[in-house]
Amino acid sequence: MKEGLYYAYLVNGEINNLHKEYSMLFYILISRKTGPEDVAFKVLYCGVDHTDLHQMRNMLHMTTYSLFPGHEVVGVVIELGSEVKKFRLGEIIGVGGIIGSCGECSSCTSNIEQYCSDRIFTYNGIYKDGKPTQGGFASGMVVHHKFVVKIPDKPHRNRRPHYCALG
Protein backbone atom coordinates (compact mmCIF):
# COMPACT_ATOMS: atom_id res chain seq x y z
CA MET A 1 0.00 0.00 0.00
CA LYS A 2 1.12 3.54 -0.63
CA GLU A 3 2.51 6.09 1.80
CA GLY A 4 0.23 9.00 2.67
CA LEU A 5 0.98 12.70 2.62
CA TYR A 6 -0.42 14.45 5.69
CA TYR A 7 -0.37 17.86 7.28
CA ALA A 8 0.56 17.99 10.94
CA TYR A 9 1.51 20.29 13.79
CA LEU A 10 5.06 19.87 14.97
CA VAL A 11 6.43 20.90 18.36
CA ASN A 12 9.95 21.91 17.50
CA GLY A 13 11.38 22.33 20.97
CA GLU A 14 10.50 22.37 24.63
CA ILE A 15 7.67 24.68 25.66
CA ASN A 16 8.62 25.72 29.18
CA ASN A 17 5.98 28.26 30.02
CA LEU A 18 2.30 28.11 29.17
CA HIS A 19 2.23 31.90 28.85
CA LYS A 20 4.94 31.97 26.20
CA GLU A 21 3.96 31.64 22.58
CA TYR A 22 3.79 28.01 21.55
CA SER A 23 6.53 26.78 19.31
CA MET A 24 4.23 24.77 17.04
CA LEU A 25 4.86 24.68 13.32
CA PHE A 26 2.65 23.56 10.46
CA TYR A 27 4.42 20.69 8.77
CA ILE A 28 3.97 18.24 5.91
CA LEU A 29 4.88 14.64 6.71
CA ILE A 30 4.80 11.31 4.96
CA SER A 31 3.11 8.51 6.90
CA ARG A 32 4.34 4.97 6.91
CA LYS A 33 2.83 2.66 4.31
CA THR A 34 -0.48 1.01 5.15
CA GLY A 35 0.46 -2.57 5.94
CA PRO A 36 -1.75 -5.66 5.68
CA GLU A 37 -2.99 -5.25 9.29
CA ASP A 38 -3.29 -1.44 9.28
CA VAL A 39 -6.08 1.10 9.07
CA ALA A 40 -5.37 4.44 7.38
CA PHE A 41 -7.73 7.23 8.32
CA LYS A 42 -8.39 10.92 7.88
CA VAL A 43 -8.33 12.70 11.25
CA LEU A 44 -11.58 14.53 11.99
CA TYR A 45 -10.92 15.55 15.59
CA CYS A 46 -8.13 15.26 18.11
CA GLY A 47 -8.49 16.11 21.78
CA VAL A 48 -5.89 17.91 23.82
CA ASP A 49 -5.30 16.75 27.36
CA HIS A 50 -2.71 17.37 30.01
CA THR A 51 -0.49 14.54 28.80
CA ASP A 52 -0.03 16.46 25.55
CA LEU A 53 1.04 19.52 27.54
CA HIS A 54 3.37 17.43 29.71
CA GLN A 55 5.01 15.95 26.62
CA MET A 56 5.26 19.29 24.81
CA ARG A 57 6.96 20.82 27.85
CA ASN A 58 9.07 17.70 28.58
CA MET A 59 7.69 17.59 32.12
CA LEU A 60 8.06 13.80 32.17
CA HIS A 61 11.70 14.12 31.05
CA MET A 62 11.21 11.68 28.19
CA THR A 63 10.12 13.80 25.23
CA THR A 64 11.96 13.42 21.96
CA TYR A 65 11.72 16.46 19.71
CA SER A 66 10.51 17.03 17.05
CA LEU A 67 7.14 15.92 18.39
CA PHE A 68 3.77 15.38 16.70
CA PRO A 69 1.34 15.20 19.67
CA GLY A 70 -2.25 14.00 19.95
CA HIS A 71 -3.57 10.71 21.34
CA GLU A 72 -7.34 11.23 21.53
CA VAL A 73 -8.13 10.85 17.86
CA VAL A 74 -11.37 10.44 15.89
CA GLY A 75 -11.26 9.81 12.16
CA VAL A 76 -12.85 8.25 9.11
CA VAL A 77 -11.36 5.13 7.49
CA ILE A 78 -9.85 5.83 4.05
CA GLU A 79 -7.78 2.67 3.46
CA LEU A 80 -7.65 -0.86 4.90
CA GLY A 81 -4.88 -3.42 4.88
CA SER A 82 -5.64 -6.69 3.11
CA GLU A 83 -6.04 -8.63 6.39
CA VAL A 84 -8.33 -6.10 8.15
CA LYS A 85 -11.89 -7.45 8.31
CA LYS A 86 -13.58 -5.67 11.23
CA PHE A 87 -13.65 -2.17 9.69
CA ARG A 88 -15.05 -0.70 6.47
CA LEU A 89 -14.15 2.31 4.38
CA GLY A 90 -16.02 5.39 5.60
CA GLU A 91 -16.51 4.15 9.18
CA ILE A 92 -15.86 6.53 12.07
CA ILE A 93 -13.12 5.21 14.35
CA GLY A 94 -11.11 6.25 17.41
CA VAL A 95 -7.52 5.77 18.54
CA GLY A 96 -6.13 6.21 22.05
CA GLY A 97 -2.66 6.38 23.57
CA ILE A 98 -1.22 3.09 22.26
CA ILE A 99 -0.97 2.08 18.59
CA GLY A 100 1.17 -1.04 18.75
CA SER A 101 2.84 -3.73 20.85
CA CYS A 102 5.13 -6.74 20.47
CA GLY A 103 2.16 -9.07 19.95
CA GLU A 104 3.98 -12.02 21.54
CA CYS A 105 4.42 -11.49 25.30
CA SER A 106 1.94 -12.78 27.90
CA SER A 107 0.29 -9.34 28.11
CA CYS A 108 -0.25 -9.22 24.35
CA THR A 109 -1.51 -12.79 24.08
CA SER A 110 -3.93 -12.04 26.95
CA ASN A 111 -5.30 -8.94 25.13
CA ILE A 112 -3.87 -6.51 27.70
CA GLU A 113 -1.35 -4.86 25.40
CA GLN A 114 -1.24 -1.74 27.56
CA TYR A 115 1.05 -3.73 29.89
CA CYS A 116 3.41 -4.85 27.12
CA SER A 117 6.91 -3.58 27.84
CA ASP A 118 7.33 -2.95 24.09
CA ARG A 119 4.05 -1.08 23.58
CA ILE A 120 4.15 1.70 21.01
CA PHE A 121 2.74 5.04 22.07
CA THR A 122 0.63 7.05 19.64
CA TYR A 123 3.26 9.77 19.64
CA ASN A 124 6.75 10.18 21.08
CA GLY A 125 7.19 6.47 20.45
CA ILE A 126 9.08 4.28 18.01
CA TYR A 127 7.61 1.80 15.50
CA LYS A 128 9.19 -1.63 15.15
CA ASP A 129 11.01 -0.37 12.05
CA GLY A 130 12.70 2.37 14.10
CA LYS A 131 10.68 5.31 12.76
CA PRO A 132 9.06 7.76 15.21
CA THR A 133 5.30 7.69 15.77
CA GLN A 134 3.25 10.72 14.80
CA GLY A 135 0.13 11.64 16.75
CA GLY A 136 -3.29 12.99 15.92
CA PHE A 137 -2.48 16.68 15.52
CA ALA A 138 -2.42 15.76 11.84
CA SER A 139 -4.73 15.32 8.88
CA GLY A 140 -4.28 11.54 8.83
CA MET A 141 -2.72 8.50 10.49
CA VAL A 142 -1.93 4.81 9.87
CA VAL A 143 -2.49 2.47 12.85
CA HIS A 144 -2.54 -1.32 13.43
CA HIS A 145 -6.21 -2.40 13.43
CA LYS A 146 -6.02 -3.93 16.91
CA PHE A 147 -5.59 -0.44 18.40
CA VAL A 148 -8.54 1.10 16.57
CA VAL A 149 -12.12 1.15 17.92
CA LYS A 150 -15.32 1.75 16.01
CA ILE A 151 -17.35 4.78 17.07
CA PRO A 152 -21.11 4.02 17.03
CA ASP A 153 -23.11 5.71 14.28
CA LYS A 154 -25.43 7.33 16.80
CA PRO A 155 -23.61 7.74 20.11
CA HIS A 156 -25.81 8.51 23.10
CA ARG A 157 -25.41 12.10 24.28
CA ASN A 158 -24.25 10.95 27.73
CA ARG A 159 -21.49 8.72 26.38
CA ARG A 160 -18.04 10.20 26.02
CA PRO A 161 -14.99 8.36 24.78
CA HIS A 162 -12.19 8.06 27.29
CA TYR A 163 -9.28 7.79 24.90
CA CYS A 164 -6.60 7.72 27.57
CA ALA A 165 -8.32 4.55 28.78
CA LEU A 166 -8.29 2.93 25.31
CA GLY A 167 -4.65 1.91 25.65
N, C-alpha and C positions, 0 to 999 in steps of 0.2 A: 504494500500500500504506500501511497505517496506521503511525503512530508507536508505539513501545513504551514502556511504563513499567517502569523497572528500578530496583533498589536497588543502591547502589554505596558504596564507601568513598572519601572525599574527603580529600586532604591539603590542609589549609587554611593552610599556611604552612611555611616552611623548618624542617626538623628538623635542628638543628645537632649534636646529641650523641646517640649511640645509647643512652646511659644515661638520658636524659631521657624522660619519658612522651611517646609518640607523639601527634601532633596530628592523629589521623585521626577523621573524623566519618562517621557513617552518614547517607546522603543518598539522596534519591529524584530520579532524573533521567529525562528523556524522550529516547529515542534518536532519531536521524534516521529518516526514513521508509525502508522497505525499497524500494530502487529496482529496476528491471528486471534489473540485473546483480548484485544483492546477495543475501547469505545472512544471515538473522536466526537467532540461536541462543541457547539458554539455556546459561549458563556452568555447567559442572559442577565444574571445577577451574581454578585459576590458580596457577602457580608464582611464587615470589619469588626473584629473583636480585640480584646486586650492582648491576646497572644500576638496578633499582627504588630501591634505597637511595641510589645516587648522585643520581638525579633528585629523590627526596624531600628530600634534604639540599642540593640545588642545587650539588653538587660539580663539575658540569660547566659551571656558570655559564650555563645556558640554560633552566632550569626556569621555566615559567609556572604560577603558582598561580591558581586552585585546580586541583589535579591529581588525576586518576583513574588511578592506576598499573595495571600488569599487562600483560605482553606474552608470556606463556607460557600460552596459554589452551586449554582443552579444553572442548568443549560438544556439545550435541545440536541438530540443525537443527529449527527450529520454523516457519520461513517461507522461501520461495524467490521470488526475482524471476522475472518471466515469461520471461526469456531464459536462466536458469540451467538447464543440462541435466545437469551432471556430478555433482550431489548430489541426495539424496532426503530427504524429511521423516523425522526419526527417526535419521538417520545421525550417528555420532560424528565430530567434526571437530576440527582444531587450527588455531590462528592464532599467528603469531610476531610479530616486531617491526615489520613493515611491513604496512599495510592498504590502500595505494593508491599510485598514481604518475600521471605525466602521460599515459602510454599512447602517446605519439607520438615521443619522442626515440629515438636509436639504441639506447640501453640497453633501453628498453621494447620496441621492436620486435624486439630480439634475445633477449627473455625473461630479461634480467638487470636487472630493475626495481630491485634493491637499489642499483644505481649511478645511478639517475635522480636528477638534482639537485632534482626536485620530488617525491620520494617522500614518502609520508605515514606518519608513525610511528603505531604503535598507540595511544600516548598521548603527551601533550605535543606534539601535532602539530596541523595545521590541515587540515580538509577543503577541497576545491575551492570550496565555498560559503562559506568563511570561518569555519565553526563549529569549535570545538576537538574533538579526538578524545578518546575516553574508553576507558580500558583495561579489562582483564579482572578487576579487583577489583570486579566487578559481577555482577548476576544474569543479564544478557544483553547482547548486542552485535549490531550490524549491520555487515557487512564485504563489500567487493567480492569476488565468488567467486574471482577469480584469486589472492587472497591467503589462501585457505582450503585446507587439505589434509585428505583423508580419513584417519581413523585406522582401521587394520585391525580387523575384528571380533575376531580372536584374536591380539593381538600376542604375539610370542615374548618370554619372560621376560628375555632378554638385550638386547632392543631398547629403547632409551630415546629419546624425541623430543628433539631439540636445537633448541628453538624459537628461540633466538637466531640459529641458522643458517638458519632458514626464510626470513628476509628476502631 
